């Protein structure tokens, strides 16, 4: 995929802008500069997402769409921690997940319909030193009947044959429901984008064993649904941040939980995005936490709760929606159940962006609009 002189060029120019490199094409008539500019751009973009791949000079990165759709190393390795034995990845793509599965499974089968992408992935896996992956360029559903497996992994494309976005599993490519119906005794791990509605997905799948909301750097990256026996329409939902469990619960417990609402206290808590994605607005109210408003989804307490799954702030001051009481001229702004956007509120208050403080605009427990000036609390590891 990459010749020695191409690898040398990438190494020598990896710090440069790909557009600037493209302008120098005439200086290097013996090289395919467009190809190398793409490789350099990919390495720059993926330095944090795929550090092990970027560190290997011979790795060849495919088209941009595959790079955007691929898992990160951290999320791939978390998925790999959930499986073992013999696994088939029927939607192989760029092969990052397959690479991770090979580190925990005895044997992995990679299947990808696009022949060129399948060839690139096979080359990269060899460059990365992975030896327990069998590669096939074919239809993943057909391959399911040709190998002995314990686990099926599927990351369905959420577009139909016409390229239109879809929201149901039965409309995806491949149809996950067909996979389940044809292989009811196999364990299945399904990855989806974070926009999917968890409750609807669980019901469409006929119940699942477990749901994982996987996050990196406080951002939900993907949802995982596991069918491995003992399926339930009310499975445990586990929130993962950087590979660690930070919260878990069920939707039944959430529905039956009491929503405690109260007035502002010394500390304000902003739940992790994964907790919010799972809809655990009431379940997260443990250890005496109260919510600042019926639909505000910010919480507070008089004593500090260090184990809260999210960000914690200390209240500096609070008051009505006007600037004359604020003691700062710069702050980050966040609004919750509030009639103004952060941008509109910033303009009205004439505040600079950024800095050490966060200003929350909320509807409080008395259903009145209120501003709360806070400072984030950080804890030493």
VEXTORSE-91520 format. One record per residue: x, y, z of N, C-alpha, C in turn. Coordinates in steps of 0.001 Angstrom, whole numbers, plus 500000, padded with zeros to 6 digits. Layout:
residues N
XYZXYZXYZ ...
end
This chain:
residues 381
500819498786500000500000500000500000500858501271500000 501934501239500785502857502378500829504273501898500534 504923502567499590506293502247499250507252502973500197 508507502483500299509477503109501217509635504613501012 509676505075499752509837506510499515508588507293499925 507408506645499844506171507294500285506137507406501807 506561506350502480506612506365503949507570507453504420 508691507584503725509668508615504084509088510012503878 508372510207502774507758511515502509506748511862503598 505922510904503974504908511145505022505586511509506335 506656510790506679507372511057507921507987512453507925 508510512865506785509180514174506688508203515344506591 506968515071506180506004516152505948504750516055506814 504795515187507807503626514944508636503135516148509405 504008517139509595503636518338510351503013519420509474 503062519238508159502627520282507236501136520199506930 500591521303506438499202521345506014499041520517504743 498049519609504688497827518812503476497580519682502236 496917520822502403496665521698501257497960522299500738 498873522628501644500177523162501226500981522093500502 500887520855500972501582519741500324501043519546498908 499729519647498744499117519460497428499616520499496428 499890521701496915500383522761496037501811522496495551 502511521603496271503899521288495904504008520083494986 502902519637494429502894518392493648503931518390492522 504119519540491872505061519595490742506504519356491168 506795519573492421508163519374492924508498517891493103 507456517048493100507684515623493354506972514798492271 507437514867491023506762514173489916506744512659490077 507659512122490863507724510667491042506744510160492101 506056511079492797505146510691493870503703511079493540 502764510296494077501343510601493941500957511478495145 501137512773495000501010513703496120499595513741496697 498582513628495856497203513640496362496983512504497354 497483511346497010497378510169497878498107510409499190 499313510957499127500119511166500327499564512294501193 498989513310500542498362514396501315497200513855502139 496439512937501552495332512312502284495857511505503468 496953510779503251497527509984504344497998510880505495 498602511990505148499072512929506175497885513559506906 496873513945506158495674514528506772495016513517507719 494928512255507293494324511223508128495111511043509421 496422511025509329497253510848510517497106512027511481 496995513204510936496809514380511798495469514322512530 494421513923511814493085513871512410492943512733513411 493660511639513179493471510427513978494524510236515067 495368511222515266496460511074516238495955510720517626 494827511281518010494248510989519323493269509827519256 492534509734518174491509508691518038492115507304517861 493182507200517062493805505907516771495327505986516930 495822506236518130497264506445518312498129505251517905 497670504020518160498473502848517801498582502690516291 497514503019515590497529502933514131498410504026513528 498290505226514055499090506339513539500575506124513815 500890505485514931502291505258515306502997504283514368 502234503409513693502824502460512754502932503122511375 504158503374510931504387504152509711503828503506508445 503659502184508458503209501503507249501682501445507111 500954501822508135499489501774508056499002502695506937 498046502183506164497474502947505057496021503254505386 495669504526505406494311504918505789493408505030504571 492208504438504643491280504453503507490582505798503351 489534505821502541488809507060502250488234507691503515 488005508988503449487592509761504617486326509231505271 485359508746504484484101508269505054484340507115506012 485289506248505703485606505121506592486267505615507872 487085506648507767487744507210508943486715507808509891 485735508499509329484711509160510144483816508142510843 483546507032510190482619506041510734483274505058511693 484585505015511701485277504013512522485213504339514005 485342503299514815485434503480516260486784504074516611 486873504658517790488176505055518310488810503831518962 490102503905519240490760502788519918490121502513521267 489829503563522014489312503368523368487933502708523354 487048503146522434485719502530522394485795501113521820 486707500884520878486880499540520312487364498573521385 488317499005522189488848498135523239487799497848524303 486910498817524552485856498532525523484925497458524973 484537497575523709483687496541523107484366495180523188 485668495170522960486402493901522982486385493257524366 486257494071525408486226493526526767484921492780527060 483926492929526185482617492316526409482476490955525739 483438490572524895483297489355524090484508488441524261 484350487193523812485444486221523871485131485084522907 486046484139522812485836482974521952486010483284520486 485048482844519675485112483033518219484067484068517811 484517485125517166483630486234516809483707486535515324 482572486908514754482548487385513372482047488819513350 482782489684512673482399491080512456481846491158511041 480518491244510916479904491170509580479807492526508896 480248493584509579480271494927508980481659495516509217 482673494856508701484060495109509074484576496517508896 484245497160507767484704498528507536486215498669507606 486666499679508301488091499973508417488817498972509321 488050498220510116488659497141510889489210497495512241 488864498661512779489361499032514102488749498135515178 487439497918515102486792497033516071487340495611515941 487500495130514708488029493785514487489405493640515108 490244494649514921491596494675515509491527494548517017 490589495256517642490439495183519092489904493822519526 488923493284518790488371491974519125489454490896519090 490393491034518170491457490036518040492342489970519284 492289490995520107493103491021521320492430490312522498 491128490013522371490428489324523460489791488013523009 489637487815521715489001486611521186490041485642520611 489713484361520651490637483354520121490737483441518602 489606483662517954489583483761516500488545484786516073 488902485637515114488002486681514627487888486572513108 486669486711512608486428486737511168485958488132510786 486673488731509855486344490070509356485677489920507992 484517490583507824483811490520506547483441491931506108 483735492250504861483441493568504310483120493411502826 482000494012502375481562493859500990482430494623500002 482976495781500416483791496583499502485188495957499382 485498495447498227486738494697498047487981495549498335 487978496791497854489151497644498071489364497918499556 488285498239500274488391498495501707488818497239502449 488291496085502047488670494822502684490161494539502492 490686494847501315492112494628501039492979495564501884 492569496821502008493303497779502829493321497330504286 492187496884504776492097496458506173492956495231506427 492941494265505529493788493074505676495261493469505751 495662494378504878497043494877504895497376495536506233 496475496401506716496736497110507977496811496162509164 495936495167509199495982494204510298497314493445510300 497799493129509111499101492446509015500224493360509486 500163494629509077501175495607509503501166495778511017 499990495711511611499845495887513056500144494606513830 500486493549513127500923492320513774499824491420514293 498610491589513778497491490745514230497460489480513378 497419488312514036497539487055513307496313486152513416 495328486519514227494175485630514423492888486173513795 493039486878512663491879487392511928491848486779510534 490702486208510166490484485738508802489683486806508068 490121487186506882489507488282506137488738487780504915 487527488333504720486711487967503569486056489210502981 486114489317501649485426490399500944484146489825500366 483056489932501136481793489355500703480659489892501559 479450489408501329478289489806502108478366489172503498 478226490008504514478360489522505882477308488508506272 476072488667505775475003487731506110475295486344505545 475902486303504366476261485016503772477370484349504571 478318485130505040479457484581505774479042483967507105 477922484411507655477459483877508943477231482373508891 476902481864507734476597480440507599477831479605507265 478989480248507199480179479540506727481255479348507792 481075479939508976482103479832510013481469479457511351 482258478794512203481825478465513558482080479668514456 481045480144515147481182481374515927480453481271517259 480882482096518189480200482280519469479493483632519515 480118484638518899479602486008518920479457486541517501 478405487347517307478230488117516070478315489587516450 479132490327515729479201491781515928478683492460514678 477780493440514885477227494158513736477118495645514055 477587496441513132477495497903513210476735498344511964 475408498280511992474624498501510771474666499943510294 474699500097508982474612501431508385473184501924508523 473026503123509073471675503636509316471156504390508087 471328503750506942470775504246505683470226503045504916 469160503273504166468600502178503384469305502080502032 468787501224501177469422500998499875469434502246499003 468539503207499287468481504456498520469376505545499117 470056505221500226470921506196500864470214507125501830 468934506833502118468151507679503015468373507261504466 468416508249505378468595507940506790467375507211507326 467612506212508188466525505430508774466710505383510283 465639505040511007465713505023512464465396503653513056 464917502722512234464573501395512725465608500370512285 465858499372513130466838498337512802466450497584511532 465163497362511340464738496576510176465013497283508856 465254498609508922465533499364507707467029499570507473 467858499117508408469306499320508301469924498318507331 471179498569507004471956497648506178473166497160506974 473219495880507375472212494848507156471051494972508148 469994494237507882468826494203508759469173493372509997 469328494051511134469728493376512362468702492330512787 467434492607512537466387491673512942466498490358512175 466959490420510929467192489197510153468332488393510769 469372489084511198470509488402511831470045487656513073 469236488315513895468739487708515126467848486516514815 466956486678513839466016485608513497466727484381512946 467761484586512159468458483481511517469466482796512451 469875483504513500470875482934514415470460483194515862 469327482638516273468755482949517592469580482461518771 470476481494518550471253480956519676472614481627519835 472973482500518924474279483157518992474213484433519831 475299484738520493475402486000521216475666487109520191 475005488238520375475121489324519400475443490629520109 476425491350519581476781492685520054476478493654518917 475621494629519214475178495584518192475628496977518583 476284497658517660476711499046517878475805499969517072 475399501081517702474620502081516969475134503471517312 474670504453516571475031505834516861474301506289518118 474803507324518789474189507773520043472841508463519877 472402508720518651471119509411518460469924508467518607 470176507172518616469098506200518674468355506286520006 467042506118519970466239506078521188466406504700521839 466912504665523063467258503402523711466032502532523938 464976503093524478463778502312524794463174501697523544 463059502478522483462484501962521241463368500871520657 464694501054520738465621500055520208465494498732520958 465401498805522275465270497589523087464007496823522706 462908497526522528461651496872522173461699496304520756 462323497021519835462412496510518465463255495243518415 464263495162519268465136493986519311464509492833520088 463310493043520632462657491989521393463275491758522751 463886492800523296464571492687524575466057492419524382 466866492889525310468303492660525261468817492304526656 470042491807526709470640491436527988471223492641528712 471733493581527941472441494715528530472540495828527508 472546497071528003472788498246527154473959499015527743 474852499478526874475972500303527304475925501632526556 476061502718527294476186504051526710477659504420526845 478381504404525725479843504539525753480252505970525417 481024506566526321481421507966526175482929508124526282 483425509166525647484827509553525740484898511065525895 485643511502526883485807512935527146484454513645527260 483560513050528048482251513640528336481347513761527103 481589512932526096480750512946524895480313511524524573 479009511316524417478500509988524085478891509656522648 479596508534522478480103508157521164479271507066520491 478770506116521291478017505021520694477170504316521740 476160503604521263475321502760522108475589501311521735 475658500450522735475864499027522511474691498243523090 474177497312522306473095496434522750473598495001522682 473445494274523782473933492901523857472753491942523979 472732490944523109471783489841523237472599488583523501 472550488117524743473382486975525131472644486059526101 471329485968525976470534485174526898469961486045527997 468845485605528584468182486369529645467815487777529188 467294487891527956466913489200527449465744489785528242 465701491091528311464659491791529053464272493053528299 463014493454528459462574494734527904462948495882528837 463482495537530012463964496549530957465367496159531430 466335496168530504467690495727530852468447496775531665 469507496342532275470394497294532950471098498142531893 471139499436532127471823500374531233473042500906531982 474207500679531422475454501077532065476089502237531322 476459503279532055477099504453531458478607504307531601 479308504377530477480764504191530443481441505498530056 482456505884530822483286507045530486484745506606530512 485410506712529357486815506306529233487029504888529764 486108503985529411486249502586529774485810502214531173 485360503177531971484969502924533352483474503143533555 482856502299534375481447502459534704481272503621535669 480420504592535316480193505728536209478773505766536756 477857505001536128476481504961536620475764503826535911 474757503250536568473927502253535918472551502221536564 471578501789535805470214501741536304469311501105535277 468016501147535547467028500627534608465938501661534423 465226501561533318464172502530533044462969502338533960 462761501119534466461681500899535415461953501630536725 463183501535537204463560502257538426463411503757538213 463803504227537030463671505652536720462212506093536751 461345505299536158459925505663536120459323505725537519 459778504850538401459202504777539749459888505695540753 460986506329540360461726507191541286460973508495541531 461194509055542714460573510332543053461436511474542540 460799512463541945461522513631541455461546514689542560 462685514811543230462819515749544346463240517110543811 462452518123544070462721519471543570462916520403544747 463942521247544663464210522156545764464903523420545319 465152524306546247465784525585545949467309525439545916 467961526449545418469407526445545234470154526266546555 471218525433546495472064525212547662473519525478547274 474454525045548099475859525450547938476508524864546689 476133523619546304476784522954545171475765522621544087 476192522799542839475355522483541682476007521347540906 475166520430540407475666519238539717475056519151538318 475915518894537347475492518725535956475772517284535554 474728516494535338474894515072535077475656514814533776 476410513728533767477164513301532591476211513123531404 476636513482530179475767513332529003475220511923528824 475990510910529224475517509534529124474357509257530057 474396509846531242473292509712532198472036510353531625 472202511513530999471075512194530380470553511405529172 471459510826528381471048510040527221470193508859527654 470548508241528766469791507100529273468478507524529918 468291508826530108467060509328530698466968509162532196 468129509066532866468137508862534314468072510203535062 467037510963534784466903512294535387466567512225536875 465817511197537268465440511044538676466351510048539394 466765508992538690467610507970539314468922508538539831 469407509594539180470687510180539565470586510986540861 469355511221541334469146512016542542469351511161543796 470579510752544014470906509956545184471561510832546252 471567510313547458472251510987548575471732512400548828 470425512586548674469837513869549038469875514946547988 470246514602546767470250515607545694468825516033545358 468654517315545069467366517798544589467570518480543243 466531518439542424466589519080541118466141520529541255 466786521415540497466525522850540631465224523291539979 464625522435539174463352522761538535462774521511537913 461500521526537602460805520339537110461486519730535895 461934520556534959462576520056533741463952520692533512 464568521143534591465847521854534466467023520899534345 466941519732534991467992518722534940469349519241535408 469317520109536392470490520472537180470139520156538619 471127519777539395470871519292540745471714520081541743 471341520022543011472101520761544018472045520049545363 472992520400546230473040519868547589473820520842548457 473620520740549753474330521618550684475721521079550993 475855519745551019477157519121551257477703518564549948 479013518500549830479665518088548585479571516575548388 479084516161547215478978514740546857479987514446545753 481175513990546141482271513828545191482030512741544155 481197511754544476481014510626543569479895510837542554 479407512050542434478345512320541463478854512070540043 478063511375539203478494511088537823478298512279536892 479201513218536966479113514408536132479981515514536684 479697516733536289480477517889536716479875518499537977 480747519041538822480322519633540078480813521078540144 479927521971540573480244523397540654479922523923542051 480700524897542481480379525606543719479704526923543356 478616527233544037477868528444543743478602529668544296 478801530650543440479426531913543846478347532924544238 477345533056543383476239533972543648475096533664542695 473918534164543004472771533938542139471856535146542192 470997535279541173470115536426541144469227536425539924 468503537511539690467573537608538569468316537735537236 467560537689536149468152537749534811468454539196534460 469543539691535034470058541030534744471516541071535168 472244542043534661473699542042534829474187542814536039 473347543603536690473863544542537686474399543886538955 474104542601539180474607541949540393475806541042540132 476127540789538853477239539885538527478581540506538891 479445539692539499480764540174539930481857539878538912 481497539291537754482485538954536728482035539522535392 482985539650534467482650540117533117482956539061532058 483299537844532522483612536752531606483130535434532220 482473534598531405481986533319531919481542532426530771 481587531120530996480947530161530116479455530181530460 478593530023529476477157530116529730476451528841529281 475567528356530152474743527191529841473316527477530285 472346527099529466470946527339529837470181526024529905 469283525923530880468464524729531071467020525147531354 466110524701530487464699525048530641464553526564530810 465170527286529893465326528741529998464888529360528676 464253530529528688463683531093527455464690531708526493 465954531785526875466966532399526012468079531402525717 468660531513524515469823530695524182471046531252524898 472110530453525078473330530971525687473860532208524958 473762532207523609474284533338522841473483534612523120 472164534470523165471325535637523433471540536156524848 471700535248525788471933535646527181473275536351527314 474289535834526624475619536470526675475553537896526126 474834538062525028474715539387524417473992540356525350 472940539864526004472185540726526900473019541152528112 473793540200528628474592540485529831475939541130529505 476302541140528209477573541716527753478756541038528429 478722539697528437479798538905529044480733538357527977 482012538353528271482998537711527417482886536201527594 483288535447526575483200533986526622484436533397527294 484252532224527954485369531499528532485657531881529974 486861531509530412487260531844531771486966530733532767 487119531045534042487013530046535112485601529851535621 484666530714535241483324530655535796482313530123534774 481243529519535291480126529073534456478852529705534988 478117530335534091476850530959534452475715530102533896 474833529644534787473687528859534374472442529740534358 471691529660533255470381530276533201469349529173533319 468489529223534341467560528131534585466158528655534907 465208527728534887463911527977535520463955527232536853 463819527958537948464027527352539261462780526638539785 462862526190541042461780525408541635460493526212541804 460603527548541751459420528416541833458914528800540452 459478528150539425459123528387538023459419529827537595 460504530361538159460981531689537783462366531555537160 462681532436536230464003532415535608465041532962536571 466193532303536600467234532669537560468603532443536938 469587533246537343470971533071536939471772532575538138 472681531614537873473532531074538939474974531134538461 475790531885539148477208531973538818477962530939539643 478740530100538968479434529002539635480892528913539202 481616528076539924482991527747539537483154526241539653 483666525620538585483786524165538559484786523674539583 484443522561540233485319521911541211486027520758540536 487321520672540666488094519555540129488780518837541276 488944517537541123489563516725542156490847516109541626 491864516025542463493125515420542077492912513914541921 493568513306540926493431511863540699494052511086541855 
end
